[in-house]
Amino acid sequence: MILGICGSPRKQATEYVLQEALAMMKEKGFETEFFTVRGKKIGPCRHCDYCMRKKECILKDDMYQVYPLIQEAQGLIMATPIYNGGLSANLKAVMDRCRALGAVDFNFLQYKVGMGITVGGDRAGGQELAMQQIITYYILNGAIPVSGGAFGANLGANFWSQDTLDGVKGDEEGFKSLRKTLKRFTIFLEKYSNIE
């Protein structure tokens, strides 16, 4: 199963692109799941170490909807709007709160394949920095990060929305980077998803 996690609190450009990515993965024969932070209550990690002692997060909120999906997923697609030159606080909270999964199973992301999608209102508004944050998260947790490769999708699927849904729909370069990244994502999934 491929899990798409949308880090936008709005139903706009980022959610649209992620849904398009998941539709493309369905066309390739993969089962997909979509999780959005929109309308969810997800508090920031307190780093209180409760999860280290009790093997669960002390905060009983909507993260408990996504925990089992992350555990089940073979591949992850994290998508974020660009806020202040980086990823959204909402997506960062999801990442940080997975400390509770790591307390139960240190290798909770090991050998899963991960990619990112970033959507900025400006052409160069921080997409690559946010993508590096997503890739770093995968590396730190044992997942296999996948980019689109050189010439058009260096770190992953980066979009310029011009702060509108129509803007992102018309971003041909963004969709080119998405297709390239999904192609490599699929290759890695087919190669590594059966590793125990």
C-alpha positions as CSV (number, residue, x, y, z in Angstrom):
1,M,0.0,0.0,0.0
2,I,1.2,3.5,-0.8
3,L,0.3,6.1,1.8
4,G,0.0,9.8,0.8
5,I,0.3,12.2,3.7
6,C,-0.9,15.7,2.9
7,G,0.7,18.4,5.2
8,S,-1.6,21.2,4.1
9,P,-4.4,22.5,6.4
10,R,-6.3,23.6,3.2
11,K,-8.0,21.7,0.4
12,Q,-6.1,23.4,-2.4
13,A,-2.9,22.9,-4.5
14,T,-0.9,20.5,-2.3
15,E,-3.9,18.2,-1.7
16,Y,-4.7,18.3,-5.4
17,V,-1.2,17.3,-6.5
18,L,-1.0,14.5,-3.9
19,Q,-4.3,13.1,-5.1
20,E,-3.1,13.2,-8.7
21,A,0.1,11.3,-7.6
22,L,-2.0,8.6,-5.8
23,A,-4.2,8.3,-8.9
24,M,-1.1,7.7,-11.0
25,M,0.0,5.0,-8.6
26,K,-3.4,3.4,-8.7
27,E,-3.1,3.2,-12.5
28,K,0.2,1.3,-12.0
29,G,-1.7,-1.2,-9.9
30,F,-0.8,-0.1,-6.4
31,E,-3.3,0.2,-3.5
32,T,-3.3,3.7,-2.1
33,E,-4.4,5.5,1.1
34,F,-4.8,9.2,1.6
35,F,-4.3,11.0,4.9
36,T,-4.6,14.7,5.4
37,V,-3.9,16.9,8.3
38,R,-6.7,19.2,7.2
39,G,-9.4,19.3,9.9
40,K,-7.3,17.0,12.2
41,K,-6.1,17.6,15.7
42,I,-2.4,16.8,15.8
43,G,-0.4,18.3,18.6
44,P,3.4,18.8,18.4
45,C,5.7,16.2,20.0
46,R,6.5,17.1,23.6
47,H,9.6,14.9,23.6
48,C,8.5,13.8,27.1
49,D,9.6,10.2,26.6
50,Y,6.3,8.8,27.7
51,C,6.3,6.8,24.5
52,M,9.7,5.3,25.4
53,R,8.3,4.0,28.7
54,K,4.7,3.1,27.7
55,K,5.1,2.3,24.0
56,E,2.4,4.8,23.0
57,C,2.1,8.5,22.6
58,I,0.7,10.4,25.6
59,L,-1.3,12.7,23.2
60,K,-4.5,10.9,22.3
61,D,-5.4,12.8,19.1
62,D,-5.8,12.2,15.4
63,M,-2.2,10.8,15.0
64,Y,-3.8,7.5,16.0
65,Q,-5.5,7.5,12.6
66,V,-2.3,7.6,10.7
67,Y,0.0,5.4,12.9
68,P,-1.4,2.1,11.6
69,L,-1.3,3.4,8.0
70,I,2.4,4.2,8.3
71,Q,3.1,0.8,9.7
72,E,1.2,-0.9,6.9
73,A,2.6,1.2,4.0
74,Q,5.2,-0.1,1.7
75,G,5.8,3.4,0.3
76,L,5.2,7.0,1.6
77,I,4.5,10.2,-0.3
78,M,4.8,13.2,1.9
79,A,3.4,16.4,0.5
80,T,3.8,19.9,1.9
81,P,3.0,23.5,1.1
82,I,5.9,25.9,1.6
83,Y,5.6,28.0,4.7
84,N,8.4,30.5,5.4
85,G,10.8,28.7,3.1
86,G,10.2,25.2,4.6
87,L,7.7,22.5,5.2
88,S,4.4,23.1,7.1
89,A,4.3,22.8,10.9
90,N,1.5,20.3,10.3
91,L,3.7,17.9,8.4
92,K,6.6,18.4,10.8
93,A,4.2,17.5,13.7
94,V,3.4,14.2,12.0
95,M,7.0,13.5,11.5
96,D,7.9,14.3,15.1
97,R,5.0,12.4,16.5
98,C,6.3,9.2,14.8
99,R,8.8,9.0,17.7
100,A,6.0,6.9,19.3
101,L,6.2,4.4,16.4
102,G,10.0,4.3,16.8
103,A,9.6,3.6,20.5
104,V,7.6,0.5,19.7
105,D,9.7,-0.6,16.7
106,F,12.9,1.2,16.0
107,N,12.8,0.0,12.4
108,F,9.3,1.1,11.7
109,L,10.3,2.8,8.4
110,Q,13.2,0.5,7.5
111,Y,13.1,-0.4,3.7
112,K,10.0,1.5,3.0
113,V,10.4,3.7,0.0
114,G,9.7,7.5,0.4
115,M,9.3,10.4,-1.8
116,G,8.2,14.0,-1.4
117,I,6.1,16.7,-3.1
118,T,6.4,20.4,-2.4
119,V,4.2,23.2,-3.5
120,G,5.3,26.8,-3.2
121,G,3.5,30.0,-4.1
122,D,6.7,31.4,-5.5
123,R,8.8,29.6,-8.1
124,A,11.8,29.4,-5.7
125,G,10.0,29.8,-2.4
126,G,11.8,27.0,-0.4
127,Q,10.7,23.9,-2.3
128,E,14.2,22.3,-2.3
129,L,14.7,23.1,1.4
130,A,11.4,21.5,2.3
131,M,12.3,18.5,0.1
132,Q,15.6,18.1,1.9
133,Q,13.7,18.0,5.2
134,I,11.5,15.2,3.9
135,I,14.4,13.3,2.6
136,T,16.3,13.7,5.8
137,Y,13.3,12.4,7.7
138,Y,13.4,9.3,5.6
139,I,17.1,8.8,6.0
140,L,17.0,9.2,9.7
141,N,14.3,6.6,10.0
142,G,15.7,3.9,7.7
143,A,13.4,4.5,4.7
144,I,14.8,4.6,1.1
145,P,14.4,8.2,-0.2
146,V,13.8,8.5,-3.9
147,S,14.2,11.6,-6.1
148,G,13.3,12.2,-9.7
149,G,16.9,12.2,-10.8
150,A,18.9,14.8,-12.7
151,F,17.5,17.2,-15.3
152,G,14.1,18.3,-14.0
153,A,13.3,16.5,-10.7
154,N,16.6,16.6,-8.8
155,L,15.2,16.1,-5.3
156,G,11.6,15.2,-6.0
157,A,8.4,16.7,-7.3
158,N,8.5,20.5,-6.8
159,F,5.6,22.7,-7.9
160,W,4.9,26.4,-8.3
161,S,1.2,27.1,-7.6
162,Q,1.3,30.9,-7.8
163,D,-0.9,30.6,-4.7
164,T,-3.8,29.2,-6.6
165,L,-5.3,25.8,-7.5
166,D,-5.4,26.8,-11.2
167,G,-1.7,27.8,-11.0
168,V,-0.6,24.4,-9.8
169,K,-2.8,22.7,-12.4
170,G,-1.0,24.6,-15.1
171,D,2.5,23.9,-13.8
172,E,3.8,21.7,-16.6
173,E,7.3,21.5,-15.1
174,G,5.9,20.5,-11.8
175,F,4.0,17.6,-13.3
176,K,7.0,16.6,-15.3
177,S,9.0,16.4,-12.1
178,L,6.1,14.4,-10.5
179,R,6.0,11.8,-13.3
180,K,9.8,11.4,-13.2
181,T,9.8,10.9,-9.4
182,L,6.9,8.5,-9.5
183,K,8.6,6.5,-12.2
184,R,11.7,6.0,-9.9
185,F,9.5,5.5,-6.9
186,T,7.7,2.6,-8.6
187,I,11.0,1.0,-9.6
188,F,12.3,1.1,-6.0
189,L,9.0,-0.2,-4.7
190,E,9.1,-3.1,-7.0
191,K,12.7,-3.9,-6.1
192,Y,12.6,-3.4,-2.3
193,S,9.0,-3.8,-1.1
194,N,9.4,-7.5,-0.4
195,I,12.4,-7.1,1.9
196,E,11.6,-8.3,5.4
